[in-house]
Amino acid sequence: MSVPVKTSPKNALKSILNYQWIVMNTGFFLFLAFIAILYIANGHLTDKTIRKINSTQKELKELQFEYKTLKAELMQKSGAVQMENAMAPYGLVVGKEMPIRIQIEKRNLNPINNK
């Protein structure tokens, strides 16, 4: 009777990773490398997109603040008292009396009936 020979773990690993097995699975290793490159590129693209979104949000907030500031200034400058003060150097003042309505005579503009 023969006693089974136990192989050491090094020999088992060595037998699995022999040259012939690696050559046979070269396509699979290339596929794994391609997937790893895609994964890394996707991570970089995502980081770039997030940075762009954050910068756009900051710019949007600044533009919103500028819009609100300009709107408040316009509302303040468009008040009646502010308008009077702005037009005073040009000699324009608000009239104290009611405007007069001018009546226009109704004429017939048809030349045939205008005899």
Phi and psi in radians as a Rosetta constraint file:
Dihedral C 1 N 2 CA 2 C 2 CIRCULARHARMONIC -1.822 0.35
Dihedral N 2 CA 2 C 2 N 3 CIRCULARHARMONIC 2.585 0.35
Dihedral C 2 N 3 CA 3 C 3 CIRCULARHARMONIC -1.639 0.35
Dihedral N 3 CA 3 C 3 N 4 CIRCULARHARMONIC 2.295 0.35
Dihedral C 3 N 4 CA 4 C 4 CIRCULARHARMONIC -1.108 0.35
Dihedral N 4 CA 4 C 4 N 5 CIRCULARHARMONIC 2.428 0.35
Dihedral C 4 N 5 CA 5 C 5 CIRCULARHARMONIC -1.565 0.35
Dihedral N 5 CA 5 C 5 N 6 CIRCULARHARMONIC 2.200 0.35
Dihedral C 5 N 6 CA 6 C 6 CIRCULARHARMONIC -1.507 0.35
Dihedral N 6 CA 6 C 6 N 7 CIRCULARHARMONIC 2.254 0.35
Dihedral C 6 N 7 CA 7 C 7 CIRCULARHARMONIC -1.535 0.35
Dihedral N 7 CA 7 C 7 N 8 CIRCULARHARMONIC 2.521 0.35
Dihedral C 7 N 8 CA 8 C 8 CIRCULARHARMONIC -1.333 0.35
Dihedral N 8 CA 8 C 8 N 9 CIRCULARHARMONIC 2.779 0.35
Dihedral C 8 N 9 CA 9 C 9 CIRCULARHARMONIC -1.040 0.35
Dihedral N 9 CA 9 C 9 N 10 CIRCULARHARMONIC -0.551 0.35
Dihedral C 9 N 10 CA 10 C 10 CIRCULARHARMONIC -1.114 0.35
Dihedral N 10 CA 10 C 10 N 11 CIRCULARHARMONIC -0.766 0.35
Dihedral C 10 N 11 CA 11 C 11 CIRCULARHARMONIC -1.159 0.35
Dihedral N 11 CA 11 C 11 N 12 CIRCULARHARMONIC -0.625 0.35
Dihedral C 11 N 12 CA 12 C 12 CIRCULARHARMONIC -1.153 0.35
Dihedral N 12 CA 12 C 12 N 13 CIRCULARHARMONIC -0.738 0.35
Dihedral C 12 N 13 CA 13 C 13 CIRCULARHARMONIC -1.197 0.35
Dihedral N 13 CA 13 C 13 N 14 CIRCULARHARMONIC -0.656 0.35
Dihedral C 13 N 14 CA 14 C 14 CIRCULARHARMONIC -1.161 0.35
Dihedral N 14 CA 14 C 14 N 15 CIRCULARHARMONIC -0.645 0.35
Dihedral C 14 N 15 CA 15 C 15 CIRCULARHARMONIC -1.253 0.35
Dihedral N 15 CA 15 C 15 N 16 CIRCULARHARMONIC -0.513 0.35
Dihedral C 15 N 16 CA 16 C 16 CIRCULARHARMONIC -1.327 0.35
Dihedral N 16 CA 16 C 16 N 17 CIRCULARHARMONIC -0.723 0.35
Dihedral C 16 N 17 CA 17 C 17 CIRCULARHARMONIC -1.688 0.35
Dihedral N 17 CA 17 C 17 N 18 CIRCULARHARMONIC 0.906 0.35
Dihedral C 17 N 18 CA 18 C 18 CIRCULARHARMONIC -1.512 0.35
Dihedral N 18 CA 18 C 18 N 19 CIRCULARHARMONIC 2.925 0.35
Dihedral C 18 N 19 CA 19 C 19 CIRCULARHARMONIC -1.063 0.35
Dihedral N 19 CA 19 C 19 N 20 CIRCULARHARMONIC -0.696 0.35
Dihedral C 19 N 20 CA 20 C 20 CIRCULARHARMONIC -1.151 0.35
Dihedral N 20 CA 20 C 20 N 21 CIRCULARHARMONIC -0.725 0.35
Dihedral C 20 N 21 CA 21 C 21 CIRCULARHARMONIC -1.133 0.35
Dihedral N 21 CA 21 C 21 N 22 CIRCULARHARMONIC -0.703 0.35
Dihedral C 21 N 22 CA 22 C 22 CIRCULARHARMONIC -1.134 0.35
Dihedral N 22 CA 22 C 22 N 23 CIRCULARHARMONIC -0.750 0.35
Dihedral C 22 N 23 CA 23 C 23 CIRCULARHARMONIC -1.109 0.35
Dihedral N 23 CA 23 C 23 N 24 CIRCULARHARMONIC -0.703 0.35
Dihedral C 23 N 24 CA 24 C 24 CIRCULARHARMONIC -1.149 0.35
Dihedral N 24 CA 24 C 24 N 25 CIRCULARHARMONIC -0.522 0.35
Dihedral C 24 N 25 CA 25 C 25 CIRCULARHARMONIC -1.833 0.35
Dihedral N 25 CA 25 C 25 N 26 CIRCULARHARMONIC 0.392 0.35
Dihedral C 25 N 26 CA 26 C 26 CIRCULARHARMONIC -1.068 0.35
Dihedral N 26 CA 26 C 26 N 27 CIRCULARHARMONIC -0.731 0.35
Dihedral C 26 N 27 CA 27 C 27 CIRCULARHARMONIC -1.024 0.35
Dihedral N 27 CA 27 C 27 N 28 CIRCULARHARMONIC -0.736 0.35
Dihedral C 27 N 28 CA 28 C 28 CIRCULARHARMONIC -1.140 0.35
Dihedral N 28 CA 28 C 28 N 29 CIRCULARHARMONIC -0.705 0.35
Dihedral C 28 N 29 CA 29 C 29 CIRCULARHARMONIC -1.149 0.35
Dihedral N 29 CA 29 C 29 N 30 CIRCULARHARMONIC -0.672 0.35
Dihedral C 29 N 30 CA 30 C 30 CIRCULARHARMONIC -1.132 0.35
Dihedral N 30 CA 30 C 30 N 31 CIRCULARHARMONIC -0.705 0.35
Dihedral C 30 N 31 CA 31 C 31 CIRCULARHARMONIC -1.060 0.35
Dihedral N 31 CA 31 C 31 N 32 CIRCULARHARMONIC -0.777 0.35
Dihedral C 31 N 32 CA 32 C 32 CIRCULARHARMONIC -1.094 0.35
Dihedral N 32 CA 32 C 32 N 33 CIRCULARHARMONIC -0.690 0.35
Dihedral C 32 N 33 CA 33 C 33 CIRCULARHARMONIC -1.126 0.35
Dihedral N 33 CA 33 C 33 N 34 CIRCULARHARMONIC -0.721 0.35
Dihedral C 33 N 34 CA 34 C 34 CIRCULARHARMONIC -1.099 0.35
Dihedral N 34 CA 34 C 34 N 35 CIRCULARHARMONIC -0.757 0.35
Dihedral C 34 N 35 CA 35 C 35 CIRCULARHARMONIC -1.096 0.35
Dihedral N 35 CA 35 C 35 N 36 CIRCULARHARMONIC -0.694 0.35
Dihedral C 35 N 36 CA 36 C 36 CIRCULARHARMONIC -1.127 0.35
Dihedral N 36 CA 36 C 36 N 37 CIRCULARHARMONIC -0.708 0.35
Dihedral C 36 N 37 CA 37 C 37 CIRCULARHARMONIC -1.123 0.35
Dihedral N 37 CA 37 C 37 N 38 CIRCULARHARMONIC -0.752 0.35
Dihedral C 37 N 38 CA 38 C 38 CIRCULARHARMONIC -1.065 0.35
Dihedral N 38 CA 38 C 38 N 39 CIRCULARHARMONIC -0.706 0.35
Dihedral C 38 N 39 CA 39 C 39 CIRCULARHARMONIC -1.105 0.35
Dihedral N 39 CA 39 C 39 N 40 CIRCULARHARMONIC -0.769 0.35
Dihedral C 39 N 40 CA 40 C 40 CIRCULARHARMONIC -1.168 0.35
Dihedral N 40 CA 40 C 40 N 41 CIRCULARHARMONIC -0.749 0.35
Dihedral C 40 N 41 CA 41 C 41 CIRCULARHARMONIC -1.102 0.35
Dihedral N 41 CA 41 C 41 N 42 CIRCULARHARMONIC -0.687 0.35
Dihedral C 41 N 42 CA 42 C 42 CIRCULARHARMONIC -1.102 0.35
Dihedral N 42 CA 42 C 42 N 43 CIRCULARHARMONIC -0.697 0.35
Dihedral C 42 N 43 CA 43 C 43 CIRCULARHARMONIC -1.106 0.35
Dihedral N 43 CA 43 C 43 N 44 CIRCULARHARMONIC -0.745 0.35
Dihedral C 43 N 44 CA 44 C 44 CIRCULARHARMONIC -1.152 0.35
Dihedral N 44 CA 44 C 44 N 45 CIRCULARHARMONIC -0.717 0.35
Dihedral C 44 N 45 CA 45 C 45 CIRCULARHARMONIC -1.114 0.35
Dihedral N 45 CA 45 C 45 N 46 CIRCULARHARMONIC -0.705 0.35
Dihedral C 45 N 46 CA 46 C 46 CIRCULARHARMONIC -1.118 0.35
Dihedral N 46 CA 46 C 46 N 47 CIRCULARHARMONIC -0.751 0.35
Dihedral C 46 N 47 CA 47 C 47 CIRCULARHARMONIC -1.081 0.35
Dihedral N 47 CA 47 C 47 N 48 CIRCULARHARMONIC -0.743 0.35
Dihedral C 47 N 48 CA 48 C 48 CIRCULARHARMONIC -1.110 0.35
Dihedral N 48 CA 48 C 48 N 49 CIRCULARHARMONIC -0.736 0.35
Dihedral C 48 N 49 CA 49 C 49 CIRCULARHARMONIC -1.136 0.35
Dihedral N 49 CA 49 C 49 N 50 CIRCULARHARMONIC -0.722 0.35
Dihedral C 49 N 50 CA 50 C 50 CIRCULARHARMONIC -1.125 0.35
Dihedral N 50 CA 50 C 50 N 51 CIRCULARHARMONIC -0.725 0.35
Dihedral C 50 N 51 CA 51 C 51 CIRCULARHARMONIC -1.094 0.35
Dihedral N 51 CA 51 C 51 N 52 CIRCULARHARMONIC -0.702 0.35
Dihedral C 51 N 52 CA 52 C 52 CIRCULARHARMONIC -1.162 0.35
Dihedral N 52 CA 52 C 52 N 53 CIRCULARHARMONIC -0.713 0.35
Dihedral C 52 N 53 CA 53 C 53 CIRCULARHARMONIC -1.102 0.35
Dihedral N 53 CA 53 C 53 N 54 CIRCULARHARMONIC -0.757 0.35
Dihedral C 53 N 54 CA 54 C 54 CIRCULARHARMONIC -1.112 0.35
Dihedral N 54 CA 54 C 54 N 55 CIRCULARHARMONIC -0.733 0.35
Dihedral C 54 N 55 CA 55 C 55 CIRCULARHARMONIC -1.168 0.35
Dihedral N 55 CA 55 C 55 N 56 CIRCULARHARMONIC -0.647 0.35
Dihedral C 55 N 56 CA 56 C 56 CIRCULARHARMONIC -1.161 0.35
Dihedral N 56 CA 56 C 56 N 57 CIRCULARHARMONIC -0.669 0.35
Dihedral C 56 N 57 CA 57 C 57 CIRCULARHARMONIC -1.126 0.35
Dihedral N 57 CA 57 C 57 N 58 CIRCULARHARMONIC -0.720 0.35
Dihedral C 57 N 58 CA 58 C 58 CIRCULARHARMONIC -1.096 0.35
Dihedral N 58 CA 58 C 58 N 59 CIRCULARHARMONIC -0.764 0.35
Dihedral C 58 N 59 CA 59 C 59 CIRCULARHARMONIC -1.111 0.35
Dihedral N 59 CA 59 C 59 N 60 CIRCULARHARMONIC -0.692 0.35
Dihedral C 59 N 60 CA 60 C 60 CIRCULARHARMONIC -1.105 0.35
Dihedral N 60 CA 60 C 60 N 61 CIRCULARHARMONIC -0.755 0.35
Dihedral C 60 N 61 CA 61 C 61 CIRCULARHARMONIC -1.075 0.35
Dihedral N 61 CA 61 C 61 N 62 CIRCULARHARMONIC -0.740 0.35
Dihedral C 61 N 62 CA 62 C 62 CIRCULARHARMONIC -1.093 0.35
Dihedral N 62 CA 62 C 62 N 63 CIRCULARHARMONIC -0.729 0.35
Dihedral C 62 N 63 CA 63 C 63 CIRCULARHARMONIC -1.167 0.35
Dihedral N 63 CA 63 C 63 N 64 CIRCULARHARMONIC -0.618 0.35
Dihedral C 63 N 64 CA 64 C 64 CIRCULARHARMONIC -1.142 0.35
Dihedral N 64 CA 64 C 64 N 65 CIRCULARHARMONIC -0.734 0.35
Dihedral C 64 N 65 CA 65 C 65 CIRCULARHARMONIC -1.106 0.35
Dihedral N 65 CA 65 C 65 N 66 CIRCULARHARMONIC -0.735 0.35
Dihedral C 65 N 66 CA 66 C 66 CIRCULARHARMONIC -1.122 0.35
Dihedral N 66 CA 66 C 66 N 67 CIRCULARHARMONIC -0.724 0.35
Dihedral C 66 N 67 CA 67 C 67 CIRCULARHARMONIC -1.062 0.35
Dihedral N 67 CA 67 C 67 N 68 CIRCULARHARMONIC -0.807 0.35
Dihedral C 67 N 68 CA 68 C 68 CIRCULARHARMONIC -1.140 0.35
Dihedral N 68 CA 68 C 68 N 69 CIRCULARHARMONIC -0.660 0.35
Dihedral C 68 N 69 CA 69 C 69 CIRCULARHARMONIC -1.137 0.35
Dihedral N 69 CA 69 C 69 N 70 CIRCULARHARMONIC -0.825 0.35
Dihedral C 69 N 70 CA 70 C 70 CIRCULARHARMONIC -1.121 0.35
Dihedral N 70 CA 70 C 70 N 71 CIRCULARHARMONIC -0.649 0.35
Dihedral C 70 N 71 CA 71 C 71 CIRCULARHARMONIC -1.132 0.35
Dihedral N 71 CA 71 C 71 N 72 CIRCULARHARMONIC -0.737 0.35
Dihedral C 71 N 72 CA 72 C 72 CIRCULARHARMONIC -1.142 0.35
Dihedral N 72 CA 72 C 72 N 73 CIRCULARHARMONIC -0.716 0.35
Dihedral C 72 N 73 CA 73 C 73 CIRCULARHARMONIC -1.106 0.35
Dihedral N 73 CA 73 C 73 N 74 CIRCULARHARMONIC -0.736 0.35
Dihedral C 73 N 74 CA 74 C 74 CIRCULARHARMONIC -1.105 0.35
Dihedral N 74 CA 74 C 74 N 75 CIRCULARHARMONIC -0.746 0.35
Dihedral C 74 N 75 CA 75 C 75 CIRCULARHARMONIC -1.097 0.35
Dihedral N 75 CA 75 C 75 N 76 CIRCULARHARMONIC -0.662 0.35
Dihedral C 75 N 76 CA 76 C 76 CIRCULARHARMONIC -1.227 0.35
Dihedral N 76 CA 76 C 76 N 77 CIRCULARHARMONIC -0.732 0.35
Dihedral C 76 N 77 CA 77 C 77 CIRCULARHARMONIC -1.297 0.35
Dihedral N 77 CA 77 C 77 N 78 CIRCULARHARMONIC -0.398 0.35
Dihedral C 77 N 78 CA 78 C 78 CIRCULARHARMONIC -1.557 0.35
Dihedral N 78 CA 78 C 78 N 79 CIRCULARHARMONIC 0.095 0.35
Dihedral C 78 N 79 CA 79 C 79 CIRCULARHARMONIC -1.164 0.35
Dihedral N 79 CA 79 C 79 N 80 CIRCULARHARMONIC 2.725 0.35
Dihedral C 79 N 80 CA 80 C 80 CIRCULARHARMONIC -1.068 0.35
Dihedral N 80 CA 80 C 80 N 81 CIRCULARHARMONIC -0.768 0.35
Dihedral C 80 N 81 CA 81 C 81 CIRCULARHARMONIC -1.149 0.35
Dihedral N 81 CA 81 C 81 N 82 CIRCULARHARMONIC -0.727 0.35
Dihedral C 81 N 82 CA 82 C 82 CIRCULARHARMONIC -1.126 0.35
Dihedral N 82 CA 82 C 82 N 83 CIRCULARHARMONIC -0.657 0.35
Dihedral C 82 N 83 CA 83 C 83 CIRCULARHARMONIC -1.158 0.35
Dihedral N 83 CA 83 C 83 N 84 CIRCULARHARMONIC -0.737 0.35
Dihedral C 83 N 84 CA 84 C 84 CIRCULARHARMONIC -1.067 0.35
Dihedral N 84 CA 84 C 84 N 85 CIRCULARHARMONIC -0.768 0.35
Dihedral C 84 N 85 CA 85 C 85 CIRCULARHARMONIC -1.136 0.35
Dihedral N 85 CA 85 C 85 N 86 CIRCULARHARMONIC -0.615 0.35
Dihedral C 85 N 86 CA 86 C 86 CIRCULARHARMONIC -1.284 0.35
Dihedral N 86 CA 86 C 86 N 87 CIRCULARHARMONIC -0.539 0.35
Dihedral C 86 N 87 CA 87 C 87 CIRCULARHARMONIC -1.617 0.35
Dihedral N 87 CA 87 C 87 N 88 CIRCULARHARMONIC -0.188 0.35
Dihedral C 87 N 88 CA 88 C 88 CIRCULARHARMONIC -1.022 0.35
Dihedral N 88 CA 88 C 88 N 89 CIRCULARHARMONIC -0.735 0.35
Dihedral C 88 N 89 CA 89 C 89 CIRCULARHARMONIC -1.104 0.35
Dihedral N 89 CA 89 C 89 N 90 CIRCULARHARMONIC -0.370 0.35
Dihedral C 89 N 90 CA 90 C 90 CIRCULARHARMONIC -1.585 0.35
Dihedral N 90 CA 90 C 90 N 91 CIRCULARHARMONIC -0.023 0.35
Dihedral C 90 N 91 CA 91 C 91 CIRCULARHARMONIC 1.475 0.35
Dihedral N 91 CA 91 C 91 N 92 CIRCULARHARMONIC 0.180 0.35
Dihedral C 91 N 92 CA 92 C 92 CIRCULARHARMONIC -1.627 0.35
Dihedral N 92 CA 92 C 92 N 93 CIRCULARHARMONIC 2.167 0.35
Dihedral C 92 N 93 CA 93 C 93 CIRCULARHARMONIC -2.271 0.35
Dihedral N 93 CA 93 C 93 N 94 CIRCULARHARMONIC 2.809 0.35
Dihedral C 93 N 94 CA 94 C 94 CIRCULARHARMONIC -1.412 0.35
Dihedral N 94 CA 94 C 94 N 95 CIRCULARHARMONIC 2.301 0.35
Dihedral C 94 N 95 CA 95 C 95 CIRCULARHARMONIC -1.223 0.35
Dihedral N 95 CA 95 C 95 N 96 CIRCULARHARMONIC 2.540 0.35
Dihedral C 95 N 96 CA 96 C 96 CIRCULARHARMONIC -1.593 0.35
Dihedral N 96 CA 96 C 96 N 97 CIRCULARHARMONIC -0.326 0.35
Dihedral C 96 N 97 CA 97 C 97 CIRCULARHARMONIC -1.862 0.35
Dihedral N 97 CA 97 C 97 N 98 CIRCULARHARMONIC 2.857 0.35
Dihedral C 97 N 98 CA 98 C 98 CIRCULARHARMONIC -1.253 0.35
Dihedral N 98 CA 98 C 98 N 99 CIRCULARHARMONIC 2.553 0.35
Dihedral C 98 N 99 CA 99 C 99 CIRCULARHARMONIC -1.208 0.35
Dihedral N 99 CA 99 C 99 N 100 CIRCULARHARMONIC 2.639 0.35
Dihedral C 99 N 100 CA 100 C 100 CIRCULARHARMONIC -1.627 0.35
Dihedral N 100 CA 100 C 100 N 101 CIRCULARHARMONIC 2.396 0.35
Dihedral C 100 N 101 CA 101 C 101 CIRCULARHARMONIC -1.657 0.35
Dihedral N 101 CA 101 C 101 N 102 CIRCULARHARMONIC 2.217 0.35
Dihedral C 101 N 102 CA 102 C 102 CIRCULARHARMONIC -1.662 0.35
Dihedral N 102 CA 102 C 102 N 103 CIRCULARHARMONIC 2.222 0.35
Dihedral C 102 N 103 CA 103 C 103 CIRCULARHARMONIC -1.540 0.35
Dihedral N 103 CA 103 C 103 N 104 CIRCULARHARMONIC 2.297 0.35
Dihedral C 103 N 104 CA 104 C 104 CIRCULARHARMONIC -1.861 0.35
Dihedral N 104 CA 104 C 104 N 105 CIRCULARHARMONIC 2.299 0.35
Dihedral C 104 N 105 CA 105 C 105 CIRCULARHARMONIC -1.223 0.35
Dihedral N 105 CA 105 C 105 N 106 CIRCULARHARMONIC 2.456 0.35
Dihedral C 105 N 106 CA 106 C 106 CIRCULARHARMONIC -1.505 0.35
Dihedral N 106 CA 106 C 106 N 107 CIRCULARHARMONIC 2.100 0.35
Dihedral C 106 N 107 CA 107 C 107 CIRCULARHARMONIC -1.989 0.35
Dihedral N 107 CA 107 C 107 N 108 CIRCULARHARMONIC 2.681 0.35
Dihedral C 107 N 108 CA 108 C 108 CIRCULARHARMONIC -1.499 0.35
Dihedral N 108 CA 108 C 108 N 109 CIRCULARHARMONIC 2.081 0.35
Dihedral C 108 N 109 CA 109 C 109 CIRCULARHARMONIC -1.548 0.35
Dihedral N 109 CA 109 C 109 N 110 CIRCULARHARMONIC -0.016 0.35
Dihedral C 109 N 110 CA 110 C 110 CIRCULARHARMONIC -1.428 0.35
Dihedral N 110 CA 110 C 110 N 111 CIRCULARHARMONIC 2.062 0.35
Dihedral C 110 N 111 CA 111 C 111 CIRCULARHARMONIC -1.223 0.35
Dihedral N 111 CA 111 C 111 N 112 CIRCULARHARMONIC -0.370 0.35
Dihedral C 111 N 112 CA 112 C 112 CIRCULARHARMONIC -1.246 0.35
Dihedral N 112 CA 112 C 112 N 113 CIRCULARHARMONIC -0.730 0.35
Dihedral C 112 N 113 CA 113 C 113 CIRCULARHARMONIC -1.533 0.35
Dihedral N 113 CA 113 C 113 N 114 CIRCULARHARMONIC 0.055 0.35
Dihedral C 113 N 114 CA 114 C 114 CIRCULARHARMONIC -1.617 0.35
Dihedral N 114 CA 114 C 114 N 115 CIRCULARHARMONIC 0.491 0.35
